[in-house]
Amino acid sequence: MSVPPNAGRRLFLKQSLVSSLVIATAGCLPSGAYADAQALQTLSPKEFAILEAWLERLIPAADGQPGARDVGLARKFDVEVANWSAQHQSDFKLILAAFEDFGLVLSGFWGKFTQMSTATQDRYIEDWMNSGLQLKKQAFMVVKLVGMFLYYCQDASWPVTGYPGPFDPRFRRPAYDAIEPA
């Protein structure tokens, strides 16, 4: 965790304690009712639902442009996470659990992220994006950067950007193209 150079030891200790508590207890909360996700490689149905809702708020469908849900982005993200080390997978799952279950503690938002209104979800994500707590900011950036990368790899996103696609069909990505949206 990065702390500003002018911050005192007390601030560092407070942020470390809160982060440790959140991560340590994130998996202990009930999962609630989450969408059934078939054929997931790494994520649980709860984790998949959290990630899908988060990505849908980052990349919503608009004006003929498909959104994250339209292109099955959460499933592609799950495939990508399967390629990460076991430690990174575990850390990412803890981040998803903290994002879902600790809105009040981490950001002052009541309730689970997947049950918030879209306007509240947007404010919640913005809080993570602009947070002074580096763990939250880094978690946001992981989801945003990997999500955007995977989204713009999809043929469906290309017309909006004006990209005609690879000239040679040999350069297509059959592993990602074969994953169907839910």
N, C-alpha and C positions, 0 to 999 in steps of 0.2 A: 504494500500500500504506500502510495506516495503522499507525503505531507509537505505543505508549503514550507520553505526555509524559515519563515518568521513565526511559524506555529510552535506553540510550546509542547512540552512533554505531555501535559495533561490532555490536550486535544488528541494527540497521537494515541494515548492510552484509551481514551473514550471511544475513538473510531475503531480501534483494534478490538476492544471488548464487544461493541455492538456487532461488528462484522463476524466475530467468532461465534457469538450467540446465535445469530441468524443462521449461519451455515451449519452449526451443530444441531439445531432443532428443526431445520427445514423439512427433513424427511419424516418427522414424527407427526405431522398434521394429517387429518383425514383427507382423502382425495376428493370427496364430493362426487358429483355426477359430471362426467366428462364424456365427450363424444367417443364412440368406439373407433379406434384406429386399427385397421388391419395391416398385417405384414410390415410392422415396424421393425427396423433392424437394431436400434439402440434405445430409443425413447419409449417410455411407458405411455399408455393412452392419456394420462393426466399431463405429462410433460409435453406430449404432442399437441394437446389442446391449448396449452399455455403458449407454446411457440407459434402455433397457427394463428392464434388471436393477436399476438405481438406482431407477427409479420404482416397480418392483414391491416393493422393500423399503420405500419410503416409504408406499405405498398398497397393502398386501396385501389379498387377498380374505378376508373373514371374515363369518360369520353372515349369509349372504344378501346381503351387500354385495359388489358386484363390485370386483375389484382393478384396478390400472392396466393389467395385461395384458388383462383381460377386456373393457375398453372401448376397447382400441387406443390408449392414451394416448401411447405413444412416437411413433406415426404422427401423431397430432394435434400433438404437440410439434414434430415435424419440419416440419409445415406452418407452424407458428408461426415457427420459426427461419428459414424461407424469406422471411419478411417483414422480418427484421432486416437491418441494414446489412451490407455485406461484411466490415467490420472486426469487428463483433460476432459474425457467423457464425464467422469465423476464430478469434476468442478462445474462443468456446464449444467449438469442436472441439478446441482445445488443452487446454481444461479437461477434456474427456472423456478425451483421451489420457493426461493426467497422472493422472486419477482411476484409470484402468485400469492403467497401466503403472508407476507410481512409488509404489506403496503402501509399499514398504520405505523409500524415501528420505523420503517426506513424512509417513508415519504409523507406521512400524515394523511394517507388516503384510507378510508374505511372500506373493508370488503376485499374480496378476491378479484384479481385483475380480470379474469374471464367472465365475471358477473357484473362488471362496471358498465356504465353507458359508454358509447363510443367517445363522447366528448371528455368524459372523465379519464378514459383510457389514454386519450391523446395527451392530457395534462400530466398524467402519471408517467408516461414515456418521456415527456419533455423534462420532468423532474429528474429522471435517471440520466438523461442526456446532459443536463446542465448541473449535475450534482457536484458538490465539493468533495464528496466521498469518492475517491478514485476507483474503488471496487465497483460502484454502481455505474460510473461513467465508462469503465472498461467493459463491463458486461453489456451495456448498451451498444458499444462500438463493435463487439464481437457479433452480436445478432444483426446489427445494421450492415456491416461490411460483408459478412458471409452471405447474408440474405440478398443484398443488392447484387453481389457477384453471381450468385446462383440464378437470380431473377433475370438478369440481362444475358445469361447464357441460354435462355429459353427462346425458341423461335418466335413464340407469341409476342414477345416484347420488342422484337426487332422493327416492326413497321413504325412504331412510335418514334424510334431513334433515327429511322431512315437507313438502317443497316440492312443490306440485301441478303446477308448470310454468306457462309463460306462459298467460294467459287467452285471448289472441288468437293464433291460429296464424301470423299474419303475422310475428310476432316470433321465429320459429324460425330457427336458423342452418343453412341448407342446406349451406353449404360444409363445415362441420365434421361435420354429421350424415351426409353422404355418404361419409365416410372409414370404411372397414370395418376391423375388427381383423384381424390376421394369422391 
